[in-house]
Amino acid sequence: NDGWFGLGFAKSRGLGIVEARLEKAIVQYPGCILNDDNIVQVGREQSWSAATLIGAGAFLEDEEREKYGFASEDIQPVTLGIAEKMALGFGVQLTWENDAIEQVFKAAVKAWSKRLGVAA
């Protein structure tokens, strides 16, 4: 439940307004390595700029992607965050802080809107 918390008790839950401000957003790609400013998928020739938000569809072979209905071009350009190795030196994580987080969320909403066929 990391990041989740309850507000209020029993019947009072949901009867108020809560505002939160995110200070950091982290996206991790455990099956990748960082090569210069590129994210490279382990075991494949596929790579992306570290200034890219990569969806699940981008990691799958065509047959698997089609089974689950993921988009083939499941990527969105984003402001370059801090790109670094994950703990233990394997995997890549991108970190955005403060105002840059909004741009990452806008990119994610754009991708979902396209998937759902609605304007963002």
Residue pairs with C-beta under 8 A, 6 or more apart in sequence:
6 13
7 13
7 16
7 18
8 14
8 15
8 16
22 101
23 97
23 98
24 95
24 96
24 97
24 101
25 81
25 95
25 96
25 97
25 101
25 104
25 105
26 93
26 94
26 95
27 53
27 93
27 94
27 104
28 86
28 91
28 92
28 93
28 94
29 39
29 54
29 91
29 92
29 93
29 94
30 86
30 90
30 91
31 41
31 42
31 43
31 59
31 91
32 39
32 40
32 41
32 42
32 91
32 92
33 39
33 40
33 42
33 85
33 90
33 91
33 92
34 40
34 50
34 83
34 84
34 85
34 92
35 47
37 49
37 50
37 51
37 80
37 83
38 47
38 48
38 49
38 50
39 47
39 48
39 49
39 50
39 52
39 54
39 83
39 92
40 46
40 47
41 47
41 59
46 58
46 59
48 54
48 58
48 75
49 77
50 80
50 81
50 83
50 92
50 94
51 77
51 78
51 79
51 80
52 75
52 76
52 77
52 78
53 75
53 76
53 77
53 78
53 104
53 107
53 108
53 111
54 74
54 75
55 70
55 71
55 74
55 75
55 76
55 111
56 68
56 70
56 74
57 65
57 70
57 71
57 72
57 73
57 74
58 72
58 73
58 74
58 75
60 68
60 70
62 72
65 71
65 72
71 111
71 114
71 115
74 111
76 107
76 108
76 110
76 111
77 107
78 96
78 103
78 104
78 107
79 96
79 100
79 103
79 104
81 94
81 95
81 96
81 97
81 100
81 104
82 94
82 95
82 96
82 97
83 92
83 93
83 94
84 92
84 93
84 95
85 91
85 92
85 93
86 92
86 93
96 103
96 104
106 120
109 120
110 120
112 120
113 119
113 120
114 120
